């Protein structure tokens, strides 16, 4: 179902709000008084660089493939797909960068007193040692993102290791899907005339309607997800997590309250 005009306007307002919030966040990150040189590199060339890439990708997808577009060109879909894939990888990477920033600056260690192994550095629910070292406020926030992390890991792992994310050129209802399958079955059948292939492809492309969704594998049971709204949600989640990490890092530098 296409977006309504009201949904498009609300989504664009939310996107613009989070883009402004990203600018304030980046300023706050650069103003952090970090004592650990690797942590500063992780902040500058990890978190902040990815935030810049995410901001650019979000803007470009909205420009190339507007939410209300009903008949995008093949080139527009392919360009938006490339930005989408980079966006998802950088969302995942930004979360890891934030985890590493906290690990390095706060010198988070395991129960044995040794530095955490790299496989245990992250903000997902299974990274209990690192999550447990954060403030109660940040831990509470992260607990509310567990389902989002599950989605993110599934889509990132599909992109990196299995079926890459793509934007389907059309969505088919039951009738259109039946006709698509009928045409597909013609190709390569006994007595098939390969000169008819272009006509079959053209007939298939006329079926269905375009909807702005992203997908990886139907065979794995993945479901199409609304593209633009999910990108805004992902961008917002990274910013909120980063704001919590910044607050925790600032709290580490604040002088202790006097004992009375």
N, C-alpha and C positions, 0 to 999 in steps of 0.2 A: 504494500500500500504506500503510495507516495506521501511525502511529508505535506502537511497543510501549511498555508502561509503563516499561520500563527506559530506552528512548531519551528519553521525555518527562522522566523524572527527571534524567537526565544533562544534557539540554539546559537545563533550568531551573537546575540547579546552575551550569552554565557561564555562563548569562545573569547570575545573581546575582553570580558572581565578577567578571565584567567590569563590572557596574554599580558594584561596590565599587572596582574599579581606576580607573574613570572619576572617581570622587570624589577619589581621591588625585592623579590627573593634573590635574584642574581646580585643585586647591590649588597644585600645583607650577607651573602656568602663571601663576597670579596672583602667585606669589612671584618670578618671573623679574625680574631687574634690567635691564629693557630701556631702552636709551638713545635709541631712535628713537620719537617720538610716533606716527607712522602704524603702526609695528609693534605698539605697545601697543594701539591701537584695533583692529588686525586680530586680535590675541590675544583681547581682551575681547569685542568685538562680533561677531567672526567665529568663531574657533575655539570659544571657551567657550559662546557662545550656541547654536551648532550642536550641540555636545556635549549641552547641556541638552535641546534639541529631539529629538535622537536617543534619548536616554535615555527621554524621555517617550513617544515613538513606539513604541519597543521594548516598554516595559511595557504600553502600551495594546493593541497587537496581541495579546500573550499573554493579556490580560484579555478582549478582545472576541471573539477567535477562538482559544481554547485549542488547542494542538497535537493533542489527542485528540478534538476536536469532530468528530462524524460527520454531523450534520444542522444546520448553522448556518442562522440566518434570513437572508433577503436583506439585511435592514438591517445585520446583523453583518458580512456579507461586504463590503457597500459601505463601512461605516465602517472596516473593516480595510484596504480598498483605498486609502482616502484617506490613512490613516496610512502605508501602505506607499509611496505615491508621494512623500509629503513626506520620508520616511526616505531613499529613494534619492537624491533631489535634495540632501539635506543631507549624505549621505555624500560625494558628489561635491564639494559645496561646501566641506566641512571639509578635504578634501585640498588644494584650491586655497588655502584660507585658510592652511594650514600652509606651503605653498610660498611664499606672499606674506610670511608672518611671517619666514621665514628670509631671503628675498630682501631685505627691508627692513632687518632688524636686522644682517645680515651684509654688507650692501651688495654683493651679488653682481653682478658685471658680466660682459659678454660678452668675447670675445677682443679686440675693438676698444677695450676699456676703457670703453665706454659702458654705462649701466644696461640691463639686459635689457628687451627689449620685452615688453609684457604677454602676447603670444602665445607667449612662450618661458618663461613662469613656470608651473611645474607639477612634479609628481613622477612623471609617467609616463615610460616609457623614452625617448621622443623629446625630452625636456627635458634634453639631455645637459649643458648648461652649469650648470644649477642642481643637478642630481644630482651632477655632478662636484665641486661646491664643498662638499659635505657630507663628514662623516668617513668613513673607510674602513668602519667598522662599520655606519653608516647606509646607505652605498651597497650593501654586501653584503646587508643586509636588504631594501632596495628591489628589488634584482635578483630576489629570491625572490617578489616580488609582481607580476611582470610579467603573468602570466596573469590574476590578479585584477583588475588595472587594465583589461585588455582586456574582461573581463566587465562591469566597472562602466561603462566608456565606452559599450559596446553598449546596456546597459539604460537608462542615463541619456539617451543620444541618442534612443533609441526613445521614451522617456517625453516628452522635451521637443519632439521634432520629428516623430515618426511615429505609432506605435501606442502609446497609454498602457498602462502596466502594469495588469494586472487579475488577480483571483483567479477562475479558472473555477469556476462553480457546480457542475459535475460533471466527472468523468473518464469517458470512454467506452471500453469494450473494443471489439473488432472487431464483435461481434454488436450491441451497443448503438449503435455508430456507423452501422452499416448501417440499423438501424431509424430512427435519427434522420434520416438522409438520405432515407429513404423518406417519412417524414412531411413533411420539408421540401419535397420535390418535389410534394406535394399542393397546397401553398399557391400560389394564382394560376394553377393549371393550367386548361385549357379546361373550362368547366362547373363550376368550383370554387364552392362555396357558402360565402361568407365568414362565415356564421353558425357554421361549423364550426371557425373559427380558434381560439377559446378551448380547444376540446377537443384540438386538435392541440398547442397550446402546453403544455397540462397533461400530455399523453402524453409529450412530449419531456422535460419536467422530471422525470418519474418515472424516466427512463433514467439509468443510470450511478450512480456513487458519488462522494461529495465527498472530495477530497484537498487538503490545505493546500499548494498550489503557487502560484507566481506566473508570469506569462506576459506576452509582448507580442504578437508576430505569428507565427502559424503559417506564413503565406505567406513570411516571411523566413527560415524555417528555425530560428527560436528554439525552445528546448526548455523545457518546464516545469521550474521549479526549486523545490525544497522551501523553503517560505517561512520558517518559524521558524528553522531551522538556518542559512540563508543570512543572515538579519538578524543573528543572533548573531555569525557570522563577519565580516560587514561592520563591525559595531560594534567587534569586537575588533581588526580590522586598523587602523581609524582610531586607536584608542587606542595600539596598538603603534607606529605611525608617529609619532604625536605624542610619545610617550615618547622616541623616538630624536631628534626635533627638539629637545625640551627638553634632553636630554643634550648635544647639540651646542652649543646656545645657552649652557648653563652652562660648557662647556669654553672658550668664547670669553672668558668673564669671569674664568676662573681664572688666577692668576698663573703666569708661566712657571717651569718648574723651574730651579733654579740650575745653572750650568755648572760641572762639576768636572773 
